[in-house]
Amino acid sequence: MALEKELQYFETIKRELLQHHKDKFALIKDELLIGTFTKMEEAYEEGVNRYGKEPFLIKKIVENESPESLPSLMTGAIRADF
């Protein structure tokens, strides 16, 4: 599964991230925390600058996650393929 290593690593450091970076966005590649960012766009820009089209993980640092819905994507109003 894509980004499985990154997701597992996030879970191992989540408690510490919550203490120091709650509500920010973590940028993770492999098992390395690249940084935390106030805005998702900043994390994305840094990820693209460093890794180009290689996959990397951006995850919001919150205690309890709520599912996100992208109705425009689901109905075909926008496309996510590159």
N, C-alpha and C positions, 0 to 999 in steps of 0.2 A: 504494500500500500504506500502511495506517495506520502511523504512527510511523516511517516510513522515514527521514525527516529526522533524527529523534532518534537512531535507531540508528546512522546514518552519523556523526553528531556524536560519539556515545559512542566509536566506534572511533577517531576522530581524537584524542581526549583520553585514551584508555584508558591509555597508557603513563604519563602524568603522574598519573592517578588511582591507578594501582597503586603509585606511589612514595609517595604521601601518604595514601591512603584505602583501602588494600587491605582486603577483606572487609567493607566498608561498602556501603551502597546509594545509588546516584546517582539523583537526581530531575532529569529533563531535560524541558524544554518547548521545542519548536522547536530552535534551536541555542544554547540557554542552559542552563548547569548551575545549577540552582536551589540545590542543596546536596547534602551527603552526610549519611547518617544511619546510626546503629548498627543500628537495627531497620527492617525493611521497613514495619512498621505506622506508624512515625513519618514515613517518606517518603510513604506513601499519604495519611496525614492532612493533611500539608502540601500535597500535590498537590490533594486535594479542596477544602481551604480556599481555595487560590489559583484553581483552574480549574474547580471544580464537575464537571460531566459531560463537559467537554472532554477529549480524550485527552492523556495525558502518559506519559512512560516512567520506570519504576523498574527499575534494573538493578544486580545485585550486581557489585561490582568484584572480579573474580577473574582469574587468569592463564588458566586453562583451564576452560571451562564444561562442565558435565555435564548431559545432558538430564534434564528433570524429568518425572515421571509423575504423573498425577492420576487414579488408577483410579476413584474415586468419580464424577468428572465424566464419564469415558468410559463407564461403565456406566449412567449416568443416575440414580445415587443422589443426586446433587445437580445443580442447574441453575445455569448462569452467565448466563442472559439476564435482562435488567432490564426 
